[in-house]
Amino acid sequence: MNAAFDSWQTFFAMGGYAFYVWLAVAATLLPLLGLVFHTFWQRKQLLDEVSRRQAREQRIRQSQRSKQAADAWGKSS
């Protein structure tokens, strides 16, 4: 198997089309990286929202239990 380029310099020069080739590479990789970072950020936001909702629901249930206990105590006295 023969190497397509003789040296790293010729590889990066891409036979005189380096500007177009590396621009295409950047135009592909940058949005993909942005998508990966956005996905991780969105996942964190979603998990935080679920955690906040669960905590709120737990506070509501505790409040309802303490209210029921206070009502039961008031009726028994």
C-alpha positions in Angstrom: 0.0 0.0 0.0 1.4 3.4 -1.0 1.0 6.6 0.9 -1.1 9.2 -0.9 1.1 12.0 0.3 4.9 12.2 0.5 5.0 14.4 3.6 2.8 16.2 6.1 3.3 19.4 4.2 1.9 18.0 1.0 -1.0 16.4 3.1 -1.9 19.8 4.5 -1.5 21.5 1.1 -4.0 19.0 -0.4 -2.6 19.4 -3.9 -3.3 23.1 -4.0 -6.9 22.8 -2.8 -6.1 23.1 0.9 -8.4 26.2 1.5 -11.4 24.4 0.1 -10.7 21.1 1.7 -10.0 22.4 5.2 -12.9 24.8 5.0 -15.2 21.9 4.2 -13.7 19.9 7.1 -14.3 22.9 9.5 -17.8 23.4 8.1 -18.6 19.8 9.0 -16.8 19.4 12.3 -17.9 22.7 13.9 -21.6 22.1 13.7 -21.2 18.6 14.8 -19.2 19.7 17.9 -21.8 22.4 18.5 -24.6 19.7 18.3 -22.7 17.5 20.8 -22.3 20.4 23.3 -25.9 21.5 22.9 -27.1 18.0 23.5 -25.2 17.7 26.7 -26.4 21.2 27.9 -30.0 20.4 27.0 -29.7 17.0 28.9 -28.4 18.8 32.0 -31.3 21.4 31.7 -33.8 18.6 31.4 -32.5 16.6 34.4 -32.4 19.8 36.5 -36.1 20.5 35.5 -37.1 17.0 36.5 -35.3 17.3 39.8 -37.0 20.6 40.5 -40.5 19.2 39.7 -39.9 16.1 41.9 -38.8 18.3 44.8 -41.9 20.5 44.3 -44.2 17.5 44.3 -42.6 16.2 47.4 -43.1 19.5 49.2 -46.7 19.6 48.1 -47.3 16.0 49.4 -45.6 16.9 52.7 -47.7 20.0 53.0 -50.9 18.0 52.4 -49.9 15.4 55.0 -49.1 18.0 57.6 -52.4 19.7 56.9 -54.3 16.4 57.2 -52.5 15.6 60.4 -53.4 19.1 61.8 -57.1 18.6 60.8 -57.2 15.2 62.4 -55.6 16.5 65.6 -58.1 19.5 65.7 -61.0 17.1 65.3 -59.8 14.8 68.0 -59.4 17.5 70.7 
